């Protein structure tokens, strides 16, 4: 047993909504190191946890558990909401994330204590969207077992986040698109977004909500006004694709490093020795460059990577353009998330990069929300807000 942290009595724990005074403690909890493939990484929210959450929520709910005896913040979670298109109508949709428990306090029923708070505060709406990546074993154990007083978990399907480092063999993709009658990009023209395009961009999101579910209800007027919901991205970072006068595709190249970082804390001895050679070979291997110890992994997130789901040729063209723009800015890695139910996901088989598979689902204490959703709509996931 950990001598410094004996079993906790409930009366030593306070569960409460976080305030700005908790910012440093929240950043410390979020940044707890994790090891994957011989690399120890830390997800950081510098300079401010609250500033980083501006891009996720329009109504924040950040919660901490404090141990009054040790005066330590020992756990946290977030469960705020934002307006999204749900079954073609704009309504608030919760997103649950950032569940963290201090390593020294694990196994001490803290999740049960958190669960009580979730139950008290999860209303209007009374269910929450959630992503659990495959390698997040602690979250999977807490959420999916149903033994800890947590809300019931309702699985919606698999997703893949791809940090793309190369768009693959042109020949294979061309053959695939030809077979799918998807090679026609004639009469297509592209431009950088300007103020005059904002109305068309807003309408495009509403049109896509006829096909995709859970799209954040963006108002790109706010982007032009530099609203904090769009921290790190500006109007000129968006590329628009037109067929004649009609806007048919768009994406924004989003650099989030001013608010969120993935920092390298440690390499295994083998990776440490071979890292310089590995980096030299990345132009051939098409792998992701490994930064020096203490530096952050560099990548761009794709904001609203969107077109008709059957328009595979346009989707591929947009990814090629995004990758090339990212390379021009000295990065050359673009990250995006697609549901396995999205026809565009078929193209991922041709691409190179780092893949993260996860489960997309919902939590609720008040029954399964899934029967209320239109099954013909394709789940849409915005990687920058996961």
ZIDACOR-V984791 format. One record per residue. N is the residue number from 1. PSI is psi in whole degrees, 0 to 359 (none if undefined). Layout:
n=<N/N>
psi=<PSI/PSI>
This chain:
n=<1/2/3/4/5/6/7/8/9/10/11/12/13/14/15/16/17/18/19/20/21/22/23/24/25/26/27/28/29/30/31/32/33/34/35/36/37/38/39/40/41/42/43/44/45/46/47/48/49/50/51/52/53/54/55/56/57/58/59/60/61/62/63/64/65/66/67/68/69/70/71/72/73/74/75/76/77/78/79/80/81/82/83/84/85/86/87/88/89/90/91/92/93/94/95/96/97/98/99/100/101/102/103/104/105/106/107/108/109/110/111/112/113/114/115/116/117/118/119/120/121/122/123/124/125/126/127/128/129/130/131/132/133/134/135/136/137/138/139/140/141/142/143/144/145/146/147/148/149/150/151/152/153/154/155/156/157/158/159/160/161/162/163/164/165/166/167/168/169/170/171/172/173/174/175/176/177/178/179/180/181/182/183/184/185/186/187/188/189/190/191/192/193/194/195/196/197/198/199/200/201/202/203/204/205/206/207/208/209/210/211/212/213/214/215/216/217/218/219/220/221/222/223/224/225/226/227/228/229/230/231/232/233/234/235/236/237/238/239/240/241/242/243/244/245/246/247/248/249/250/251/252/253/254/255/256/257/258/259/260/261/262/263/264/265/266/267/268/269/270/271/272/273/274/275/276/277/278/279/280/281/282/283/284/285/286/287/288/289/290/291/292/293/294/295/296/297/298/299/300/301/302/303/304/305/306/307/308/309/310/311/312/313/314/315/316/317/318/319/320/321/322/323/324/325/326/327/328/329/330/331/332/333/334/335/336/337/338/339/340/341/342/343/344/345/346/347/348/349/350/351/352/353/354/355/356/357/358/359/360/361/362/363/364/365/366/367/368/369/370/371/372/373/374/375/376/377/378/379/380/381/382/383/384/385/386>
psi=<144/113/329/341/78/167/139/138/141/328/355/355/135/126/126/165/137/149/173/333/342/3/310/316/321/318/322/318/315/326/6/126/148/150/132/130/40/10/127/121/163/126/116/150/69/142/357/128/318/324/320/327/352/328/349/319/148/336/109/145/95/131/139/152/129/135/110/335/311/352/39/147/119/348/160/162/165/145/45/190/168/155/131/162/111/116/48/355/144/122/164/137/124/151/120/131/184/36/117/140/128/132/320/346/7/150/12/31/24/327/325/318/317/320/323/318/320/315/320/331/350/83/156/67/160/16/164/140/146/142/131/114/151/325/4/75/325/315/320/318/317/317/319/342/330/15/357/13/3/160/161/144/132/112/134/331/173/151/162/128/121/122/97/128/353/141/12/183/118/318/314/317/318/316/318/315/324/315/326/14/47/28/3/105/24/156/16/132/155/155/166/138/140/173/325/345/353/316/317/322/316/318/323/318/315/321/318/337/351/348/321/149/149/22/129/137/80/144/105/353/321/327/315/330/3/41/147/343/339/33/134/357/146/170/320/354/356/136/134/144/124/142/107/235/352/127/121/352/155/158/156/138/110/117/109/7/343/346/336/138/150/103/141/119/329/142/145/159/323/312/320/318/316/357/313/319/316/315/323/328/353/329/332/315/342/30/177/131/142/119/170/158/135/347/167/150/133/130/161/143/143/118/132/57/97/134/179/136/339/353/70/324/319/318/314/317/318/320/319/314/318/316/316/321/319/318/318/332/11/18/291/24/125/133/134/161/135/144/146/342/352/122/332/339/334/327/342/334/337/346/157/148/186/128/139/117/142/174/133/130/194/147/145/149/353/39/170/118/345/322/339/345/143/116/347/346/144/128/134/132/130/105/324/347/15/none>
